[in-house]
């Protein structure tokens, strides 16, 4: 049982100020890039776009919990350090274990298994000196590591997309702003969807890990392994959606129905764990 602590009241809607301030900076950088055509400003634009929603999401979760001992600096460290560790591990293992240029559904499942594993390892690393008996702490740390991974991964994708769009932009009659517009579009879409992907999956798996662990030792139990398989499957479906699940709905035409199913399943799992974690934390304080 934890020692009773008084949790200071936190200002409300910090996440909204973070989002609006970051979006204003992103908008200013976009206008400056368009007006000046200065390539030195482009990396700033991409970084702001890819980190805006992940940072906002982690702040949003932190602001809505009052029963965790995790501090905002600890979440920030988990976001950057955990994200970097996971990206390095994923890049190495995917190169080592996945061969061939073809990217099919089976390859997407492999990517899901690898990336969910390395993010879990990153969570265990950043939490190695913490007590591991708080499901809520695990959820928050998992969300931070997952969103850090998502921000860094999306930055890499944005750079790749820019190079591909730049090559296409060299064709006759292609607008000069074609590479910029394509990259900004991809950055915005991936940033908006990131909480429903890496953020939800890693938070879910990390919450179950902390729930099943001892205060001083992590335990990989059957529920942890089962949750790992489920979030890896959701990840694989997201990256390599089977054709049968890609059905357009006239009312919801931004994403195929298969992606909405993946989002719904992930969010419902996380909401159940969030409520469970809050109930478990209240009697201990």
C-alpha positions in Angstrom: 0.0 0.0 0.0 1.3 3.4 -1.0 2.0 6.1 1.5 -0.7 8.8 1.5 0.2 11.8 -0.6 -1.6 14.9 -1.4 -1.7 15.5 -5.1 -1.6 19.3 -5.9 -4.4 20.6 -8.2 -3.2 21.0 -11.7 -4.4 23.8 -14.0 -7.1 22.6 -16.4 -6.8 22.4 -20.2 -3.1 22.5 -20.4 -3.4 20.2 -23.3 -5.5 22.7 -25.2 -2.9 25.4 -24.7 -0.2 23.1 -25.8 -2.1 22.2 -28.9 -3.1 25.8 -29.9 0.4 27.1 -29.2 2.0 24.3 -31.2 -0.5 24.7 -34.0 0.1 28.4 -34.2 3.9 27.8 -34.5 3.2 25.1 -37.1 1.0 27.5 -39.1 3.7 30.3 -38.9 6.4 27.9 -40.1 4.2 26.7 -43.0 3.5 30.3 -44.1 7.2 31.2 -43.9 8.3 28.2 -45.9 5.7 29.0 -48.6 6.6 32.7 -48.7 10.4 32.4 -48.5 11.0 29.0 -50.1 13.8 28.7 -47.5 14.7 25.0 -47.2 16.3 25.6 -43.8 12.8 26.1 -42.3 11.4 22.8 -43.7 12.8 20.5 -40.9 11.3 22.8 -38.3 7.9 22.5 -40.1 8.1 18.7 -40.2 9.2 18.4 -36.6 6.4 20.7 -35.3 3.8 18.8 -37.4 4.9 15.4 -36.2 5.3 16.2 -32.6 2.3 18.5 -32.1 -0.5 15.8 -31.6 1.7 13.2 -29.8 2.8 15.8 -27.2 -0.8 17.1 -26.8 -2.1 13.5 -26.3 0.3 12.7 -23.5 -0.5 16.1 -21.9 -4.2 15.3 -22.2 -3.8 12.0 -20.4 -1.6 13.4 -17.7 -4.0 16.2 -17.0 -6.9 13.8 -16.4 -5.3 11.6 -13.8 -4.9 12.6 -10.1 -3.9 9.2 -8.7 -0.5 8.6 -10.2 3.0 9.4 -8.9 4.3 9.9 -12.5 5.5 13.5 -13.0 5.3 15.5 -16.2 9.2 15.5 -16.5 9.2 11.7 -16.1 6.6 11.5 -18.9 8.7 13.9 -21.1 11.8 11.7 -20.5 9.8 8.6 -21.4 8.5 10.3 -24.5 11.9 11.1 -25.9 14.2 8.5 -24.5 11.7 5.6 -24.8 10.8 6.8 -28.3 14.4 6.9 -29.5 15.2 3.5 -28.0 12.2 1.9 -29.6 12.9 3.5 -33.0 16.5 2.3 -32.9 15.5 -1.2 -31.9 12.7 -1.4 -34.5 15.0 -0.2 -37.3 17.6 -2.8 -36.5 15.2 -5.8 -36.0 13.1 -5.0 -39.0 16.2 -4.9 -41.2 17.5 -8.1 -39.7 14.2 -10.2 -39.7 12.2 -8.8 -42.6 13.6 -9.5 -46.0 12.3 -8.6 -49.5 10.8 -5.4 -50.9 7.3 -6.8 -51.0 5.1 -5.4 -48.2 2.0 -7.6 -47.8 -0.3 -8.4 -44.9 2.1 -11.0 -43.4 4.9 -8.5 -43.5 2.7 -6.0 -41.7 2.0 -8.5 -39.0 5.8 -9.0 -38.6 6.2 -5.3 -38.3 3.5 -5.1 -35.7 5.1 -7.9 -33.6 8.5 -6.3 -33.7 7.4 -2.7 -33.0 5.1 -3.6 -30.1 7.9 -5.7 -28.6 10.5 -3.0 -28.8 8.2 -0.3 -27.4 7.4 -2.6 -24.4 11.2 -3.1 -23.9 11.6 0.7 -24.0 8.9 1.1 -21.3 10.6 -1.5 -19.1 13.9 0.4 -19.6 12.6 3.8 -18.6 10.7 2.3 -15.7 13.4 0.0 -14.4 13.9 2.0 -11.2 10.2 2.6 -10.6 7.7 0.5 -8.6 5.7 -1.7 -11.1 2.4 -2.2 -9.3 0.4 0.7 -10.6 -1.6 0.0 -13.7 -2.2 3.8 -14.1 1.5 4.5 -14.1 2.1 1.8 -16.8 -0.7 3.3 -18.9 0.8 6.8 -18.8 4.4 5.6 -19.4 3.2 3.4 -22.3 1.3 6.3 -23.9 4.4 8.5 -23.6 6.7 5.9 -25.1 4.2 5.1 -27.9 3.7 8.7 -28.8 7.4 9.4 -28.8 7.9 6.4 -31.2 5.1 7.7 -33.4 6.5 11.2 -33.6 9.9 10.0 -34.6 8.6 7.4 -37.0 6.3 9.9 -38.7 9.3 12.3 -39.1 11.2 9.6 -40.9 8.1 8.9 -43.1 7.7 12.6 -43.9 11.3 12.8 -45.1 10.9 9.7 -47.3 7.6 11.1 -48.7 9.3 14.4 -49.4 12.1 12.8 -51.4 9.6 10.8 -53.4 7.4 13.8 -54.0 10.4 15.9 -55.0 11.3 13.3 -57.6 7.8 13.4 -59.0 7.8 17.2 -58.8 10.7 17.3 -61.3 8.3 16.2 -64.1 7.1 18.8 -66.6 4.1 20.8 -65.5 4.4 19.8 -61.9 3.7 22.7 -59.4 6.8 23.9 -57.5 4.9 23.4 -54.2 4.0 19.8 -54.9 6.6 18.2 -52.6 5.7 20.6 -49.8 2.0 20.1 -50.0 2.3 16.3 -50.2 4.6 16.2 -47.2 2.4 18.5 -45.2 -0.6 16.4 -46.0 1.1 13.1 -44.9 2.4 14.8 -41.8 -1.0 16.1 -40.8 -2.8 12.8 -41.4 -0.2 10.7 -39.5 -0.1 13.2 -36.6 -3.9 13.2 -36.2 -4.1 9.4 -36.3 -1.1 8.7 -34.0 -3.0 8.7 -30.7 -5.3 5.9 -32.0 -2.3 3.8 -33.1 1.0 3.7 -31.2 -0.4 5.7 -28.3 -3.3 3.4 -27.6 -1.5 0.2 -28.3 1.6 0.8 -26.1 -0.5 2.4 -23.3 -2.7 -0.7 -23.3 0.1 -3.2 -23.3 2.1 -1.3 -20.7 -0.9 -1.0 -18.4 -1.4 -4.8 -18.4 2.3 -5.3 -17.8 2.3 -3.1 -14.7 -0.9 -4.6 -13.4 0.6 -8.1 -13.6 4.1 -7.2 -12.3 5.5 -7.1 -8.8 6.6 -3.8 -7.2 10.3 -4.5 -7.9 10.1 -7.0 -10.8 8.4 -7.2 -14.2 6.4 -10.3 -14.9 5.4 -11.5 -18.4 2.2 -13.4 -17.6 -0.4 -14.9 -20.0 -2.5 -11.7 -19.9 0.6 -9.7 -20.9 1.4 -12.1 -23.7 -2.2 -12.2 -24.9 -2.4 -8.4 -24.9 0.8 -8.2 -26.8 -0.6 -10.5 -29.5 -3.8 -8.4 -29.7 -2.1 -5.0 -30.0 0.4 -6.5 -32.5 -2.6 -7.8 -34.6 -4.2 -4.4 -34.5 -0.9 -2.8 -35.6 -0.6 -5.3 -38.4 -4.1 -4.7 -39.6 -3.4 -1.0 -39.5 -0.3 -1.3 -41.6 -1.5 -4.0 -44.0 -5.3 -3.8 -44.1 -6.7 -6.8 -46.0 -8.6 -5.8 -49.1 -11.8 -7.3 -47.7 -11.8 -4.8 -44.8 -11.2 -1.8 -47.0 -14.9 -0.8 -47.6 -15.8 2.9 -48.2 -18.7 4.4 -46.3 -20.3 7.5 -47.9 -20.8 9.2 -44.5 -17.3 8.4 -43.2 -15.1 8.6 -46.2 -11.8 9.8 -44.7 -10.8 6.3 -43.7 -12.0 2.8 -44.9 -14.2 1.0 -42.5 -11.4 -1.5 -41.5 -9.4 1.3 -39.9 -12.3 2.6 -38.0 -12.8 -0.9 -36.6 -9.1 -1.0 -35.5 -9.5 2.4 -33.9 -12.7 1.4 -32.1 -11.2 -1.8 -30.7 -8.1 -0.1 -29.5 -9.9 2.8 -27.8 -12.4 0.5 -26.1 -9.6 -1.6 -24.7 -7.8 1.5 -23.4 -10.9 3.0 -21.9 -11.6 -0.3 -20.0 -8.0 -0.3 -18.6 -8.2 3.4 -17.7 -11.3 2.8 -15.6 -9.8 -0.3 -14.1 -6.6 1.6 -13.3 -8.5 4.5 -11.6 -10.5 2.1 -9.5 -7.4 0.2 -8.4 -5.5 3.4 -7.6 -8.2 5.0 -5.4 -8.1 2.7 -2.4 -4.3 2.8 -2.3 -4.2 6.6 -1.6 
